[in-house]
Every structure is written in C-alpha cells, then in structure tokens.
Amino acid sequence: IVAAGPPVVLGAALQEKINNGSKNSVSFFGDGAIHNGAFHEAAGLAKLWNIPMLFVCENNGYAEATATDWHLNTKELSDISKAYDMLAYRGNGNDVFDVFNVTKKALEESRNKQTPIFLEFKNYRFSGQYEGDTQLYQPQEEIENAKKNDPIKKSIEMAASFGLNKDEVEKIKAEALNEVNEAFDFAESQPWPNPEDALEEVYVNYPRELLL
C-alpha cells in the first residue's frame, strides 16, 4: 500500500541520523496517498525531529479513478506540506532532466539543513490504474493531449542539449531492450518449480506431512 510507505521510510531515515549515516531516504507515493493518515503522521514527525528525507509525490492527476480536482482542497498539492512548516518544491514530472535537477538540489538541501523536504512532480497516467481498467473517468481527448508530453519522447528530444547525441540515445535504447529480451528468454527457459519449493525461504517451514 503506497500510502503506508512514508512511516517506514521515516524509520530508515531516523536510524541513519542516529548512526550518523550518509544514505538518502526517499518515500514515493501518489496524489491520492496524501489523504492517508500514515502520510500525515510521518510528515509531522519528520519535521518535528528534523529528519533529512524526501517525500516525493508523483501527481498523475488521478487517485485511482478520482481526479485531483475532486479530492484536493488546496490550490497546489504541495501546499499540504505547509501544515508542517516543511520545505516544498514542484517540478515537471514529464521532464526527466528537471526531475533530476530538482531532486539533486533537494537531497543536498535536506542533508545540509537536516530537514525533510516535500517534492511534487506533475505527470499523467496514460494507462489505467490496473490491468483491464476501462478508464471511463479519463476523457480520451485529455489522454491524447497528455501524450504530447510523453516523458520518454520528451527526453529523447531534449537529450542533445544535455550532451547526448542521437546515436548515443539509440545505443542506450538498444542495450535496454536487449537486457529485457534476455531476461524474458532466461525466465522462459527455466523449469517449473516443484511444489515443495514453496516451503523454501519463508518465515515458517511447516512439516512436510502437513501438506500431504
């Protein structure tokens, strides 16, 4: 459950602070998760205890089938952080370079100031919330307009301005596709597991006779 993640990440961030560690702690969740009590509990404690961590909200405009306009009572989703006097920044979730820059700066500021920071990245969900989702709640025109800002397409178009030429981009795409195909080939070539394998690497190993 994505909304249950912030308290877990808060715990990881707290132990890093106690042990003078250097690892970054980041919690990812959607716009619908900000109404969950677990998020608010974690946000409040993170600011109260001055815990360096990031709360990253991927705002795709829909909490399952409910549009943000219907469930949000603030002008901007990141305004939620004002209740905790927490720093907040917004970025373009469809621009991987902007996401990188905003996140990098936030991580540095969070560590230097020993404080939590809320990040909101607006993007859009082209496909359904789950396999088989009819998406009747999303106007088709809205989906098509959003696809004009497809983050993959946009990244390729902007790559040159960040020192990546077309050949390098195509090479990266080919390598990634090859890794995926190799993974599928490996998985499909493996034998089916035996029923008794279900007893391996679990918290409790029941006696075999109980399964007969």
C-alpha positions in Angstrom: 0.0 0.0 0.0 1.8 3.1 -1.2 0.3 5.4 1.4 1.8 3.2 4.2 5.3 3.9 2.9 6.2 7.2 4.5 6.4 6.0 8.1 8.6 3.1 7.0 11.0 5.5 5.2 10.9 7.8 8.2 12.2 4.9 10.3 15.0 4.3 7.9 15.9 8.0 7.8 15.8 8.2 11.6 18.3 5.4 12.1 20.6 7.0 9.5 20.5 10.2 11.5 21.1 8.4 14.8 24.0 6.4 13.4 25.5 9.4 11.5 24.9 7.6 8.2 25.1 9.1 4.8 22.3 7.1 3.0 19.4 9.0 1.5 15.9 8.1 2.5 13.1 8.8 0.0 9.4 7.9 0.1 7.4 7.8 -3.2 3.6 8.0 -3.3 0.8 9.2 -5.5 -1.5 12.2 -5.1 -4.3 10.0 -3.5 -1.9 8.9 -0.7 -1.7 12.4 0.8 -5.1 11.9 2.4 -3.9 8.8 4.3 -3.2 9.3 8.0 0.1 7.5 7.7 1.5 10.2 5.4 0.5 13.0 7.8 1.9 11.1 10.8 5.2 10.7 9.1 5.3 14.2 7.8 4.6 15.6 11.2 7.3 13.6 13.0 9.9 14.1 10.2 9.6 17.9 10.7 9.4 17.7 14.5 12.5 15.5 14.7 14.4 17.3 11.9 14.8 14.2 9.9 16.6 14.5 6.5 14.4 12.7 4.0 12.3 13.4 0.9 8.6 13.0 0.5 8.1 12.6 -3.3 4.6 12.8 -4.6 4.0 11.6 -8.2 0.9 13.6 -9.0 -0.6 12.0 -12.1 -3.9 13.7 -11.8 -5.9 10.7 -10.6 -6.2 8.9 -7.3 -7.3 5.6 -8.8 -10.4 6.9 -10.6 -10.8 10.2 -8.8 -9.4 13.3 -10.4 -7.2 15.6 -8.3 -9.7 18.5 -8.8 -12.3 16.4 -7.0 -10.3 15.3 -3.9 -7.9 18.2 -3.3 -8.8 21.1 -1.1 -5.6 23.2 -1.7 -4.5 25.2 -4.7 -1.4 23.0 -5.2 -1.0 19.5 -3.8 2.4 20.5 -2.3 0.6 23.1 -0.2 -0.2 20.2 2.1 3.3 20.5 3.4 2.6 24.0 4.8 0.7 22.4 7.7 4.1 21.0 8.9 6.2 24.1 8.0 8.1 21.8 5.6 10.0 23.0 2.6 8.4 22.0 -0.7 9.3 22.2 -4.4 7.5 21.4 -7.6 8.9 20.0 -10.8 7.8 18.7 -14.2 7.3 15.0 -13.8 7.4 14.6 -17.6 10.9 16.0 -17.8 13.5 13.6 -16.5 16.2 16.3 -16.5 14.0 18.6 -14.4 13.2 15.8 -12.0 16.9 15.0 -11.7 17.9 18.6 -11.0 15.1 19.3 -8.6 15.7 16.1 -6.7 19.5 16.6 -6.6 19.2 20.1 -5.1 16.5 18.9 -2.6 18.8 16.0 -1.4 21.7 18.3 -0.8 19.5 20.9 1.0 17.8 18.2 3.1 21.2 16.8 4.2 22.8 20.3 4.8 19.8 21.6 6.8 18.9 18.3 8.4 15.2 18.7 7.4 12.6 16.8 5.4 11.5 18.2 2.0 8.3 17.6 0.0 8.6 17.3 -3.7 5.7 17.3 -6.1 6.2 16.1 -9.7 3.2 16.5 -12.0 2.8 14.0 -14.8 0.0 12.0 -16.3 -1.1 8.3 -16.3 -1.8 7.2 -19.9 -2.9 3.7 -19.0 -5.4 2.5 -16.4 -4.8 2.1 -12.6 -4.9 -1.6 -13.1 -5.0 -4.2 -15.9 -8.4 -4.1 -17.5 -9.2 -0.6 -16.3 -11.8 0.9 -18.8 -10.6 4.4 -18.0 -14.1 5.9 -18.5 -13.2 8.5 -15.9 -10.4 9.9 -18.2 -11.6 11.9 -21.3 -10.0 10.5 -24.4 -9.1 14.0 -25.6 -7.3 14.5 -22.3 -5.2 11.4 -22.7 -4.2 12.2 -26.3 -3.2 15.8 -25.3 -1.1 14.4 -22.4 0.7 12.0 -24.7 2.2 15.1 -26.5 4.3 15.4 -23.3 5.3 11.8 -23.1 8.4 11.8 -20.9 10.3 9.3 -23.0 9.7 11.2 -26.2 10.5 14.5 -24.5 13.7 13.1 -23.0 14.9 11.9 -26.4 14.1 15.3 -27.9 16.0 17.1 -25.2 18.9 14.7 -25.0 21.1 16.7 -27.3 21.0 19.8 -25.1 22.4 17.7 -22.3 25.3 16.2 -24.3 23.7 13.1 -25.7 23.6 12.8 -29.4 21.0 10.7 -31.3 23.4 7.7 -31.8 24.1 7.5 -28.1 20.4 7.6 -27.3 19.7 4.8 -29.8 22.6 2.8 -28.3 21.1 3.1 -24.8 17.7 2.1 -26.1 19.1 -0.9 -27.9 21.0 -2.0 -24.8 18.0 -1.7 -22.6 15.8 -3.6 -25.0 18.4 -6.3 -25.2 18.5 -6.7 -21.4 14.7 -7.0 -21.3 14.7 -9.6 -24.0 17.5 -11.6 -22.4 15.6 -11.6 -19.1 12.5 -12.9 -20.8 14.5 -15.6 -22.6 16.1 -16.7 -19.3 12.8 -16.8 -17.5 11.0 -18.8 -20.2 13.9 -21.3 -20.4 13.8 -22.1 -16.6 12.0 -25.3 -15.4 8.7 -25.0 -13.5 9.3 -25.1 -9.7 8.4 -28.2 -7.7 5.6 -28.0 -5.2 7.9 -28.5 -2.3 9.9 -25.4 -3.3 7.1 -23.3 -1.8 8.5 -24.3 1.6 11.9 -22.7 0.9 12.9 -19.3 2.2 9.7 -18.5 4.0 9.3 -17.3 7.6 7.9 -20.7 8.8 8.8 -24.1 7.4 5.9 -26.4 8.0 6.4 -30.1 8.4 6.1 -31.8 5.0 3.4 -34.2 6.3 1.0 -31.3 6.9 1.0 -30.6 3.1 0.1 -34.2 2.1 
